[in-house]
Amino acid sequence: MHTQRRMLLKSLPALLLGLSALPPAWLTPAAVADPPPAPRDDAVAHLLAALRRPGVDRTTADRLVLEFLKTDPAVRNLSESLPRPVRDVIAAVEGASSLTGIGESPFELSDEVAELRAFIDAQAQEFPDILESTGRPVRYVPGYRFHNWGLTVDNVPEYTFVPTTKAGVCNIVAWAARQRRAVRAAGYRHSWNDVFGADGGVLISMLQLEQVDNLPADLAPVDRDNQLQGCTFVGIVDGKGLVRVGAATTNQQFRDWMLSSTGGNRRWTLPLNVVLSEITLGGSISMICHGAGLRNQTISDLVAAVEFVNARGELQTVSDPELITAAAGAFGILGILTAITFRLDPMTYASMKPMMVPALLAVPPAPGQQVPPELAISVTDAQRDAAWREFTRRAEQDYYAEWFWFPYRPDVYVNTWSNDGPPARSTPDYLDNVLHYLEEWLSTMLEQVPAWRAAPGRTQAEVLGAVTTVGLLHCGPDDPPVATPLIDAIHFRRGVRNWRVLDMEVEIPIPAAVDGKPDWTVPARAWWEAINLVYSRPDAPMRVALEMRVMGGSSVDMSPTYGNTFGTCSIEVLTSQLVPQSEWNSFIQQLYDRWAGITGADGARLNVRPHWAKQWPRSIEGRRPAEYLREVAYAEQIPRFAAHVRRIAAAGGVDPAQLRERFANPLFDEILAAVYQ
């Protein structure tokens, strides 16, 4: 490991223990201050010019970024901190040699993960009064500093427990009950809101600490000795395969089980999921996450049963169809999830044909809507009408529907596909996975280079867009579709965890148009409102992507898509950690206000709700977000949810006061106060 990385790692123990120390370069504040004035470094401009040359392909783009990084001595030997397969790819890219000769090998543990694990092992203690099912004391680390992945939450719990058995979780909660302490859990920490614990609290980490705290990511397989991970097939009901999954199982581990000959053997698949493969299933349903496609709801809607440790420290299961609508999306206020039973579909194969389409034709603007001059192209009325028909066809008929725009680019990445492909091998394949892992990490490393940090925001955005675009799967108009197992098409981009970003997402109901059909001008308006705002801001606060997905409604009580009969426009903006906080906050406030102002054909405002796990603006319609969600956005849903939660708690011998004392945090205590009345 090279000198700078080793010095940074040595500063990590004091940081994690809540002491005064210089944070490692990859653990910078969520929104940094403006960089000091500096002359523009021509190296960044030269990189952008090189990426714009005709014929630049993926490996060329990666090589150009690597060459730029090596102009900075501090990151010259960055490959030394990466797993062996990634180092092999770097060597091939830098040498302009073929990648096809690189054989498959497991992602070995990097030196940094090994050193961090050794440090944590040295600091960990055994709690003599709290035992695992094996009779061994549960391990914990005192005063271990907590950061979420997006670096927007920072606190120091008094105890961070890392149990590996259900009995261990039960005994932690039972001890907390005797102490009258609150307990919160965390998986891969991919929520931007403060949905976690607090200073001086009790935290249960569902994953090993070195796994969640280190970048680049450690792609750990299922731990066979950990009762909170793994998948078990439990039967077939109404044509659906029921699979019991440990709450600490990651999407990647679940995907591997579905495709493995020793697991699901390609018989069953989750019909939807988020793109990100490095989060836990327990975290996914707790925050009511979702995929894409008008016929698809949320991940929580796939849940047949949940098992959790209640406020008495006892295992409890909910499978009643009425009550599961609360238990499958309860934000951790019912207890600590230990297992989830999902309903899976028979395995199918996506037929993917993603392509780049001129922005004006990919998502045509709604009637009367302006577009930035930079994206205006000459089109006939017939071309515009054909583009609108194609947009609505994709939204209504394709199994999966998603659009990406990378700031200031003239085209849009249209990733919509059907689910009727022939059986095929996985795409992305092994080599693509390694490249994804590397490319996301390169974006993180760019942020450490002084020349990059001093470059204008727009230049950063244009470089990132150019590199990202060539790294995506593309098909030309005459190319055949690419077939792949459904779950691989959903996780089409890997390694996302290696690049921390900021993210705001809202769910906009699609209302009925005058003809009674879905009004597709609503997502079109939302899309172009975002693009117009980007071009109006010279500070370029959005530097990563605008992403829009069409999806269905939901039957989960507190889902942001609950009641959306005609579907939902799920739309989000992402940026890098380098954007000054004041610029990002003002941008997402402006954008949220624009999205919230969209009306249906009848002129009525729509019930726009933010994603629970993503960032929120400072105010919504002049109110604090928590107040607005409680009194307006979820005013009709909260009483239903509260009644369900109280019934579930009562079945476990828990009263509302115990529930509040054990699992509430300040955010949910304010929004869901009705639960505890």
Solvent accessible surface area in square Angstrom, and as a share of the most:
residue,aa,sasa,rsa
1,M,36,0.16
2,H,20,0.09
3,T,98,0.57
4,Q,54,0.24
5,R,9,0.03
6,R,92,0.34
7,M,129,0.57
8,L,21,0.11
9,L,15,0.07
10,K,146,0.62
11,S,25,0.16
12,L,1,0.00
13,P,36,0.23
14,A,29,0.23
15,L,10,0.05
16,L,1,0.00
17,L,45,0.23
18,G,31,0.30
19,L,109,0.54
20,S,117,0.75
21,A,36,0.28
22,L,130,0.64
23,P,50,0.31
24,P,1,0.00
25,A,21,0.16
26,W,13,0.05
27,L,9,0.05
28,T,36,0.21
29,P,86,0.54
30,A,18,0.14
31,A,19,0.15
32,V,17,0.10
33,A,87,0.68
34,D,95,0.49
35,P,57,0.36
36,P,105,0.66
37,P,140,0.88
38,A,55,0.43
39,P,122,0.77
40,R,116,0.42
41,D,56,0.29
42,D,89,0.46
43,A,29,0.23
44,V,0,0.00
45,A,30,0.23
46,H,121,0.54
47,L,9,0.05
48,L,13,0.06
49,A,55,0.43
50,A,7,0.06
51,L,14,0.07
52,R,146,0.53
53,R,149,0.54
54,P,136,0.85
55,G,78,0.75
56,V,27,0.16
57,D,75,0.39
58,R,42,0.15
59,T,39,0.23
60,T,36,0.21
61,A,0,0.00
62,D,1,0.01
63,R,59,0.22
64,L,31,0.16
65,V,2,0.01
66,L,1,0.01
67,E,96,0.43
68,F,9,0.04
69,L,0,0.00
70,K,77,0.33
71,T,87,0.50
72,D,20,0.11
73,P,96,0.61
74,A,37,0.29
75,V,1,0.01
76,R,111,0.40
77,N,70,0.36
78,L,4,0.02
79,S,31,0.20
80,E,73,0.33
81,S,1,0.01
82,L,0,0.00
83,P,5,0.03
84,R,98,0.36
85,P,1,0.01
86,V,0,0.00
87,R,85,0.31
88,D,59,0.30
89,V,0,0.00
90,I,6,0.03
91,A,65,0.50
92,A,10,0.08
93,V,2,0.01
94,E,63,0.28
95,G,52,0.50
96,A,75,0.58
97,S,64,0.42
98,S,77,0.50
99,L,20,0.10
100,T,124,0.72
101,G,71,0.69
102,I,38,0.19
103,G,54,0.52
104,E,138,0.62
105,S,24,0.15
106,P,108,0.68
107,F,46,0.19
108,E,65,0.29
109,L,68,0.34
110,S,9,0.06
111,D,72,0.37
112,E,3,0.01
113,V,3,0.01
114,A,45,0.35
115,E,62,0.28
116,L,2,0.01
117,R,97,0.35
118,A,61,0.47
119,F,31,0.13
120,I,6,0.03
121,D,70,0.36
122,A,80,0.62
123,Q,66,0.29
124,A,19,0.15
125,Q,87,0.39
126,E,79,0.35
127,F,23,0.09
128,P,102,0.64
129,D,101,0.52
130,I,0,0.00
131,L,74,0.37
132,E,18,0.08
133,S,63,0.41
134,T,102,0.59
135,G,45,0.43
136,R,151,0.55
137,P,35,0.22
138,V,0,0.00
139,R,89,0.32
140,Y,24,0.09
141,V,3,0.02
142,P,46,0.29
143,G,21,0.20
144,Y,2,0.01
145,R,59,0.21
146,F,2,0.01
147,H,25,0.11
148,N,1,0.01
149,W,9,0.03
150,G,1,0.01
151,L,13,0.07
152,T,50,0.29
153,V,9,0.05
154,D,74,0.39
155,N,11,0.06
156,V,41,0.23
157,P,3,0.02
158,E,76,0.34
159,Y,38,0.15
160,T,0,0.00
161,F,0,0.00
162,V,14,0.08
163,P,1,0.01
164,T,38,0.22
165,T,6,0.03
166,K,40,0.17
167,A,34,0.26
168,G,0,0.00
169,V,0,0.00
170,C,18,0.11
171,N,53,0.27
172,I,0,0.00
173,V,0,0.00
174,A,25,0.19
175,W,18,0.06
176,A,0,0.00
177,A,30,0.23
178,R,155,0.57
179,Q,95,0.42
180,R,180,0.66
181,R,57,0.21
182,A,44,0.34
183,V,0,0.00
184,R,15,0.05
185,A,34,0.26
186,A,4,0.03
187,G,13,0.12
188,Y,9,0.04
189,R,6,0.02
190,H,26,0.12
191,S,10,0.06
192,W,19,0.07
193,N,19,0.10
194,D,74,0.39
195,V,8,0.04
196,F,10,0.04
197,G,16,0.16
198,A,49,0.38
199,D,103,0.53
200,G,39,0.38
201,G,18,0.17
202,V,4,0.02
203,L,5,0.02
204,I,0,0.00
205,S,0,0.00
206,M,14,0.06
207,L,3,0.02
208,Q,59,0.26
209,L,2,0.01
210,E,8,0.04
211,Q,12,0.05
212,V,7,0.04
213,D,9,0.04
214,N,1,0.01
215,L,0,0.00
216,P,2,0.01
217,A,4,0.03
218,D,18,0.09
219,L,65,0.32
220,A,31,0.24
221,P,111,0.70
222,V,28,0.16
223,D,62,0.32
224,R,206,0.75
225,D,125,0.65
226,N,12,0.06
227,Q,88,0.39
228,L,0,0.00
229,Q,23,0.10
230,G,14,0.13
231,C,23,0.14
232,T,79,0.46
233,F,75,0.31
234,V,78,0.45
235,G,22,0.21
236,I,93,0.47
237,V,81,0.46
238,D,139,0.72
239,G,43,0.41
240,K,72,0.30
241,G,0,0.00
242,L,30,0.15
243,V,0,0.00
244,R,78,0.29
245,V,0,0.00
246,G,6,0.06
247,A,3,0.03
248,A,0,0.00
249,T,0,0.00
250,T,6,0.03
251,N,1,0.00
252,Q,42,0.19
253,Q,8,0.03
254,F,1,0.00
255,R,32,0.12
256,D,60,0.31
257,W,40,0.14
258,M,1,0.01
259,L,23,0.12
260,S,38,0.25
261,S,92,0.59
262,T,131,0.76
263,G,26,0.25
264,G,5,0.05
265,N,82,0.42
266,R,81,0.29
267,R,129,0.47
268,W,16,0.06
269,T,0,0.00
270,L,0,0.00
271,P,9,0.06
272,L,6,0.03
273,N,3,0.02
274,V,20,0.11
275,V,23,0.13
276,L,26,0.13
277,S,3,0.02
278,E,6,0.03
279,I,17,0.09
280,T,5,0.03
281,L,0,0.00
282,G,8,0.07
283,G,34,0.32
284,S,0,0.00
285,I,0,0.00
286,S,18,0.12
287,M,13,0.06
288,I,3,0.01
289,C,14,0.08
290,H,8,0.03
291,G,1,0.01
292,A,1,0.01
293,G,0,0.00
294,L,43,0.21
295,R,152,0.55
296,N,10,0.05
297,Q,71,0.32
298,T,2,0.01
299,I,0,0.00
300,S,3,0.02
301,D,17,0.09
302,L,24,0.12
303,V,2,0.01
304,A,22,0.17
305,A,15,0.12
306,V,1,0.01
307,E,14,0.06
308,F,4,0.02
309,V,0,0.00
310,N,5,0.03
311,A,3,0.02
312,R,114,0.42
313,G,9,0.09
314,E,78,0.35
315,L,81,0.40
316,Q,22,0.10
317,T,80,0.47
318,V,9,0.05
319,S,68,0.44
320,D,62,0.32
321,P,111,0.70
322,E,82,0.37
323,L,21,0.10
324,I,18,0.09
325,T,17,0.10
326,A,0,0.00
327,A,5,0.04
328,A,1,0.01
329,G,0,0.00
330,A,8,0.06
331,F,2,0.01
332,G,22,0.21
333,I,0,0.00
334,L,7,0.04
335,G,4,0.04
336,I,4,0.02
337,L,28,0.14
338,T,0,0.00
339,A,4,0.03
340,I,0,0.00
341,T,13,0.07
342,F,0,0.00
343,R,85,0.31
344,L,0,0.00
345,D,35,0.18
346,P,73,0.46
347,M,24,0.11
348,T,47,0.27
349,Y,26,0.10
350,A,0,0.00
351,S,20,0.13
352,M,3,0.01
353,K,53,0.22
354,P,0,0.00
355,M,35,0.16
356,M,49,0.22
357,V,28,0.16
358,P,59,0.37
359,A,1,0.01
360,L,8,0.04
361,L,44,0.22
362,A,6,0.05
363,V,0,0.00
364,P,1,0.01
365,P,17,0.11
366,A,2,0.02
367,P,106,0.66
368,G,77,0.74
369,Q,30,0.13
370,Q,138,0.61
371,V,36,0.20
372,P,7,0.04
373,P,115,0.73
374,E,103,0.46
375,L,7,0.03
376,A,56,0.43
377,I,83,0.42
378,S,117,0.75
379,V,29,0.17
380,T,81,0.47
381,D,115,0.59
382,A,73,0.56
383,Q,92,0.41
384,R,93,0.34
385,D,77,0.40
386,A,45,0.35
387,A,11,0.08
388,W,69,0.24
389,R,151,0.55
390,E,66,0.30
391,F,2,0.01
392,T,23,0.13
393,R,87,0.32
394,R,30,0.11
395,A,0,0.00
396,E,72,0.32
397,Q,110,0.49
398,D,12,0.06
399,Y,18,0.07
400,Y,5,0.02
401,A,0,0.00
402,E,0,0.00
403,W,0,0.00
404,F,25,0.10
405,W,0,0.00
406,F,12,0.05
407,P,0,0.00
408,Y,23,0.09
409,R,58,0.21
410,P,86,0.54
411,D,30,0.16
412,V,0,0.00
413,Y,1,0.01
414,V,3,0.01
415,N,0,0.00
416,T,6,0.03
417,W,5,0.02
418,S,39,0.25
419,N,36,0.19
420,D,113,0.58
421,G,14,0.14
422,P,88,0.55
423,P,110,0.69
424,A,30,0.24
425,R,211,0.77
426,S,25,0.16
427,T,32,0.18
428,P,8,0.05
429,D,70,0.37
430,Y,44,0.17
431,L,41,0.20
432,D,36,0.19
433,N,34,0.17
434,V,1,0.00
435,L,7,0.03
436,H,9,0.04
437,Y,4,0.01
438,L,0,0.00
439,E,9,0.04
440,E,18,0.08
441,W,1,0.00
442,L,4,0.02
443,S,13,0.08
444,T,9,0.05
445,M,6,0.03
446,L,4,0.02
447,E,14,0.06
448,Q,34,0.15
449,V,4,0.02
450,P,87,0.55
451,A,18,0.14
452,W,3,0.01
453,R,73,0.27
454,A,30,0.23
455,A,7,0.05
456,P,59,0.37
457,G,12,0.12
458,R,97,0.35
459,T,9,0.05
460,Q,3,0.01
461,A,0,0.00
462,E,28,0.12
463,V,0,0.00
464,L,11,0.05
465,G,1,0.01
466,A,10,0.08
467,V,20,0.11
468,T,34,0.20
469,T,9,0.05
470,V,45,0.26
471,G,3,0.03
472,L,19,0.09
473,L,63,0.31
474,H,69,0.31
475,C,11,0.06
476,G,24,0.23
477,P,115,0.73
478,D,142,0.73
479,D,64,0.33
480,P,103,0.65
481,P,75,0.47
482,V,41,0.24
483,A,22,0.17
484,T,0,0.00
485,P,0,0.00
486,L,2,0.01
487,I,0,0.00
488,D,0,0.00
489,A,0,0.00
490,I,2,0.01
491,H,1,0.00
492,F,22,0.09
493,R,22,0.08
494,R,11,0.04
495,G,4,0.04
496,V,40,0.23
497,R,1,0.00
498,N,0,0.00
499,W,19,0.07
500,R,16,0.06
501,V,9,0.05
502,L,2,0.01
503,D,4,0.02
504,M,0,0.00
505,E,1,0.00
506,V,0,0.00
507,E,0,0.00
508,I,0,0.00
509,P,20,0.12
510,I,3,0.02
511,P,26,0.16
512,A,39,0.31
513,A,28,0.22
514,V,144,0.83
515,D,101,0.52
516,G,42,0.40
517,K,129,0.55
518,P,32,0.20
519,D,13,0.07
520,W,11,0.04
521,T,33,0.19
522,V,1,0.01
523,P,0,0.00
524,A,0,0.00
525,R,86,0.31
526,A,0,0.00
527,W,0,0.00
528,W,0,0.00
529,E,47,0.21
530,A,0,0.00
531,I,0,0.00
532,N,34,0.18
533,L,1,0.00
534,V,2,0.01
535,Y,41,0.16
536,S,68,0.44
537,R,34,0.12
538,P,133,0.84
539,D,41,0.21
540,A,1,0.01
541,P,0,0.00
542,M,1,0.00
543,R,17,0.06
544,V,20,0.12
545,A,6,0.04
546,L,0,0.00
547,E,14,0.06
548,M,0,0.00
549,R,17,0.06
550,V,0,0.00
551,M,0,0.00
552,G,6,0.06
553,G,14,0.13
554,S,12,0.08
555,S,57,0.37
556,V,3,0.02
557,D,0,0.00
558,M,0,0.00
559,S,0,0.00
560,P,6,0.04
561,T,2,0.01
562,Y,63,0.24
563,G,57,0.55
564,N,13,0.07
565,T,124,0.72
566,F,72,0.30
567,G,2,0.02
568,T,0,0.00
569,C,0,0.00
570,S,2,0.01
571,I,0,0.00
572,E,7,0.03
573,V,0,0.00
574,L,28,0.14
575,T,0,0.00
576,S,2,0.01
577,Q,6,0.03
578,L,14,0.07
579,V,0,0.00
580,P,10,0.07
581,Q,93,0.41
582,S,82,0.53
583,E,37,0.17
584,W,3,0.01
585,N,27,0.14
586,S,47,0.30
587,F,0,0.00
588,I,4,0.02
589,Q,36,0.16
590,Q,74,0.33
591,L,0,0.00
592,Y,1,0.00
593,D,73,0.38
594,R,89,0.32
595,W,0,0.00
596,A,8,0.06
597,G,39,0.37
598,I,11,0.06
599,T,54,0.31
600,G,8,0.08
601,A,57,0.44
602,D,122,0.63
603,G,50,0.49
604,A,52,0.40
605,R,134,0.49
606,L,28,0.14
607,N,52,0.27
608,V,4,0.02
609,R,17,0.06
610,P,2,0.01
611,H,6,0.03
612,W,2,0.01
613,A,4,0.03
614,K,26,0.11
615,Q,25,0.11
616,W,32,0.11
617,P,3,0.02
618,R,161,0.59
619,S,37,0.24
620,I,1,0.01
621,E,92,0.41
622,G,75,0.72
623,R,87,0.32
624,R,128,0.47
625,P,19,0.12
626,A,7,0.05
627,E,46,0.21
628,Y,10,0.04
629,L,1,0.00
630,R,69,0.25
631,E,81,0.36
632,V,61,0.35
633,A,2,0.02
634,Y,0,0.00
635,A,45,0.35
636,E,162,0.72
637,Q,7,0.03
638,I,9,0.05
639,P,79,0.50
640,R,95,0.35
641,F,0,0.00
642,A,2,0.01
643,A,42,0.32
644,H,9,0.04
645,V,0,0.00
646,R,83,0.30
647,R,115,0.42
648,I,2,0.01
649,A,5,0.04
650,A,71,0.55
651,A,86,0.67
652,G,14,0.14
653,G,46,0.44
654,V,6,0.03
655,D,67,0.35
656,P,39,0.25
657,A,71,0.55
658,Q,66,0.29
659,L,2,0.01
660,R,97,0.36
661,E,52,0.23
662,R,8,0.03
663,F,0,0.00
664,A,13,0.10
665,N,10,0.05
666,P,105,0.66
667,L,35,0.17
668,F,0,0.00
669,D,39,0.20
670,E,55,0.25
671,I,0,0.00
672,L,0,0.00
673,A,26,0.20
674,A,30,0.23
675,V,0,0.00
676,Y,18,0.07
677,Q,156,0.69
